[in-house]
Amino acid sequence: MSGGVDSSVAALLLKEQGYDVEGAYMKNWINEDDILGDCPWEQDITDASSVAETLGIPFRVVNLMKDYQERIVDYLLKGYQDGITPNPDVMCNREIKFGVFLDYALKHGFESVATGHYAQLDEDSSQKRIIEGADPNKDQTYFLAMMKRQQVAHARFPIGHLQKPDLRRLAIDAKLPNANKKDSQGICFIGNIRMQDFLRQYVPDNPGPIIRADDDEELGTHRGLHFFTIGQRRGIGVPSNTDNKNYVVVGKDPARNALLISFESTDAPGLYSRRCVISNLNFIGNPIADDSLIECRTRYRDPRVNIHFRMIGENSAEVEFQHPQRALALGQIMAFYDGEQLLGGGIYTKIDSI
């Protein structure tokens, strides 16, 4: 129970269904010095505890700070230092919520871990399948793409069949104290913190040139490649031209410590890709058959798109898109689908730009 309304309603529904439920808050990060701004962990614990009291269920706080530092924060910082774009929210689910926390739960006699994810489980088949949440605006299956099969076996997603307004009404009807609490934003379990502000505290600035990719002309200076992502339009520091064409980040050149930009267009060098290599493949059920036509999400909130999936090694695949895709970033996650069913995912390790 994070202190938010989604996990609170998850606990409410499980109790109404007759399960023996206990609430737990995962203490993963504490911003003791308040350097980074709003990190509302104390309020979140208070809110989660109040909901548990309202529901009449036990509540505990589980300290996972060391594991979170080693498995998520270190992974995040190393990724940005290496010039890629990691995804801490996806890895938090695999390594923390359904990793060390699930291990803790099983060790203490519990059978499953339930969360407030907008996802559904199909348990009619021989093994559980993850299905998209009923609310298309809230579906979070993308963030579950790297879950291991044995983790899915012990997972519960009680609210996946609900639309968000209906969930709010359930919370209000049950008189949950956080029924109208706003959804949290920011890094997974760190708080309402902008990624740039977080990075600034841990990764030193490394200034370099901003170069127009079309003609190699130097247009300015950046503070560090780790502050930028492919496809970024705002905050580059180079003004648009007299025709109001906007620059966009199209690449990074580590050898020159250069940020590559171009005017936004389908012809911008490096901005669009037709194929890529996905490694560290993870399959929730059976492995995807070689030479398959399936779907994927290239990033969270993007629609599913058609792809051709070809294995090129024991744990890597070449993915070819039916239509070119914009602003793919090394280190990010691709999630694989068969319709609404989540098949698994992997990490971008090579991107062939048009």
Beta strands, then each sheet from edge to edge (+ up, - down):
strand 1: 23-27
strand 2: 59-63
strand 3: 113-114
strand 4: 119-122
strand 5: 129-132
strand 6: 155-156
strand 7: 208-212
strand 8: 217-222
strand 9: 247-253
strand 10: 258-263
strand 11: 272-283
strand 12: 292-297
strand 13: 305-311
strand 14: 316-326
strand 15: 333-338
strand 16: 341-353
sheet 1: 1+ 2+
sheet 2: 3+ 6+
sheet 3: 4+ 5- 16+ 11- 14+ 13- 12+ 15-
sheet 4: 8+ 7- 10- 9+
end
